[in-house]
């Protein structure tokens, strides 16, 4: 997933779930890893990181 798509997913998740968005992305990452889909897991890891940036410092 390219950086623009990652940012779009992160913003959409944050808008929909607020402070719970990072946990949602982490859960999706774990599910992808468990299913053996490493590329998808990496995509969710990037989304999680982008959400963390959106939230800013000291927000969790």
C-alpha positions in Angstrom: 0.0 0.0 0.0 1.4 3.4 -0.9 1.8 6.2 1.6 -1.2 8.2 0.3 -3.5 5.2 0.6 -2.1 4.5 4.1 -2.8 8.0 5.2 -6.3 7.8 3.8 -7.1 4.6 5.7 -5.6 6.0 8.9 -7.7 9.2 8.6 -10.8 7.2 7.9 -10.3 4.9 10.8 -9.5 7.7 13.1 -12.6 9.6 12.0 -14.8 6.5 12.5 -13.3 5.2 15.7 -11.5 8.1 17.4 -9.0 7.0 20.0 -9.9 3.4 19.5 -8.6 3.5 15.9 -5.0 2.5 16.8 -6.3 -0.6 18.6 -8.5 -1.5 15.6 -5.5 -1.3 13.3 -3.4 -3.4 15.7 -6.1 -6.0 15.8 -6.3 -6.2 12.0 -2.5 -6.5 11.9 -2.6 -9.5 14.3 -5.4 -11.1 12.4 -3.4 -10.7 9.1 -0.3 -12.2 10.8 -2.3 -15.1 12.1 -3.7 -15.8 8.6 -0.2 -15.8 7.2 -0.7 -12.6 5.2 2.5 -10.7 5.9 2.0 -8.0 3.3 -1.4 -7.1 4.7 0.0 -7.2 8.2 2.7 -4.7 7.2 0.0 -2.5 5.6 -1.9 -2.4 8.9 1.3 -1.7 10.8 1.8 1.3 8.6 -1.8 2.4 9.2 -1.3 2.1 12.9 1.8 4.2 12.8 0.0 6.9 10.7 -2.9 6.9 13.3 -0.3 7.4 16.0 1.0 10.4 14.1 -2.5 11.8 13.7 -3.2 11.5 17.4 0.0 13.4 18.3 2.4 13.0 21.2 1.2 11.9 24.7 -2.1 10.6 23.5 -1.7 7.0 24.5 
